Amino acid sequence: GINAEYGRTEDTLTYADIFREFRSAHPTLAVLSQIVPAIKPRHYSIASSMKAHPDSVHLLVVRVDWVTSSGKQRVGQCTRYLSSIRPGEKMTVSIKPSVMHLPASPETPIVMSGLGTGMAPFRAFLQERAYQKKVEGREVGPVVLYFGSRNRASEYLYGEELEAYEQEGVLTHLRLAFSRDQKEKVYIQHKIVEDKALLCQLLQEKKGSFYLCGPTWPVSDVRDALITSFVSFANFTLEQAAQELEKMKEEDRYILEVY
């Protein structure tokens, strides 16, 4: 029935599991090659600046592992492979263009919102702005980062780096939301609402760019938080604020990379 099918899906059965269960099935290699699909590529955002690290590419990868309802230990296919790689081993990779890119002028304000591994492109942004400021001696605009995860103790990704950038003045506003560290859950959209005046100034008056990277679930809440900011401090109606976000999207100033 449906419940049994759901349970099998939840148990993340492999092809090997199926053949162990149905031992009378003996497909040929030719048949197997048609049944088993090719492994899908995994796309990771680059977490480093080419200027800061011209000879390497950094990735932010969290190992995916879990225990099934039947008690079997599972590990994500790609993260298992990556965690087994040793220094000096060669890998086959491809590089694809990303929607995440900095404004042309380093003086343009940027507002970044990252959840979990969605922090990856923003580490690259911060390295780029730090290089522009400290090595090239250029003026850089305000940089705001909203970072969200469950626990500060175990999931404050690049925490020491972020605090160092804040002390150096590269990161002008660091807003943290650790949802499970207190009784009431706190998410990045709550921090965005708290900064309505600041965000309206940076995004409306100074024509800054807004970025969101991470899972899809907070998109609507973040959008609502920005609309609230525009209504409260730019004297927009709800309809005008929504239109302004669409305009920002068309101008590549409201950029989402969600999955």
Secondary structure as the mmCIF struct_conf table of DSSP 4:
data_model
#
loop_
_struct_conf.conf_type_id
_struct_conf.id
_struct_conf.beg_label_comp_id
_struct_conf.beg_label_asym_id
_struct_conf.beg_label_seq_id
_struct_conf.end_label_comp_id
_struct_conf.end_label_asym_id
_struct_conf.end_label_seq_id
HELX_RH_AL_P HELX_RH_AL_P1 ILE A 2 GLU A 10
TURN_TY1_P TURN_TY1_P1 ASP A 11 THR A 12
HELX_RH_AL_P HELX_RH_AL_P2 TYR A 15 GLU A 21
TURN_TY1_P TURN_TY1_P2 ARG A 23 SER A 24
HELX_RH_AL_P HELX_RH_AL_P3 LEU A 29 ILE A 35
BEND BEND1 VAL A 36 VAL A 36
HELX_LH_PP_P HELX_LH_PP_P1 PRO A 37 PRO A 41
STRN STRN1 ILE A 46 ILE A 46
BEND BEND2 SER A 48 SER A 48
TURN_TY1_P TURN_TY1_P3 MET A 50 ALA A 52
TURN_TY1_P TURN_TY1_P4 PRO A 54 ASP A 55
STRN STRN2 LEU A 59 LEU A 59
STRN STRN3 ASP A 65 VAL A 67
TURN_TY1_P TURN_TY1_P5 SER A 69 SER A 70
BEND BEND3 GLY A 71 GLY A 71
STRN STRN4 GLN A 73 VAL A 75
HELX_RH_AL_P HELX_RH_AL_P4 GLN A 77 SER A 84
TURN_TY1_P TURN_TY1_P6 PRO A 87 GLY A 88
BEND BEND4 VAL A 99 VAL A 99
BEND BEND5 ALA A 104 SER A 105
TURN_TY1_P TURN_TY1_P7 PRO A 106 GLU A 107
BEND BEND6 THR A 108 THR A 108
STRN STRN5 ILE A 110 LEU A 115
HELX_RH_3T_P HELX_RH_3T_P1 GLY A 116 MET A 119
HELX_RH_AL_P HELX_RH_AL_P5 ALA A 120 LYS A 134
TURN_TY1_P TURN_TY1_P8 VAL A 135 VAL A 135
BEND BEND7 GLU A 136 GLU A 136
STRN STRN6 VAL A 143 SER A 149
BEND BEND8 ARG A 150 ARG A 150
HELX_RH_AL_P HELX_RH_AL_P6 ARG A 152 GLU A 155
TURN_TY1_P TURN_TY1_P9 LEU A 157 TYR A 158
HELX_RH_AL_P HELX_RH_AL_P7 GLY A 159 GLU A 168
TURN_TY1_P TURN_TY1_P10 GLY A 169 GLY A 169
BEND BEND9 VAL A 170 THR A 172
STRN STRN7 HIS A 173 PHE A 178
TURN_TY1_P TURN_TY1_P11 SER A 179 ARG A 180
BEND BEND10 ASP A 181 GLU A 184
HELX_RH_AL_P HELX_RH_AL_P8 ILE A 188 GLU A 194
TURN_TY1_P TURN_TY1_P12 ASP A 195 ASP A 195
HELX_RH_AL_P HELX_RH_AL_P9 LYS A 196 CYS A 200
HELX_RH_PI_P HELX_RH_PI_P1 GLN A 201 GLU A 205
BEND BEND11 LYS A 206 LYS A 206
STRN STRN8 SER A 209 GLY A 214
BEND BEND12 THR A 216 THR A 216
TURN_TY1_P TURN_TY1_P13 TRP A 217 PRO A 218
HELX_RH_AL_P HELX_RH_AL_P10 VAL A 219 PHE A 233
BEND BEND13 ALA A 234 ALA A 234
HELX_RH_AL_P HELX_RH_AL_P11 LEU A 238 GLU A 250
TURN_TY1_P TURN_TY1_P14 GLU A 251 ASP A 252
STRN STRN9 TYR A 254 VAL A 258
#
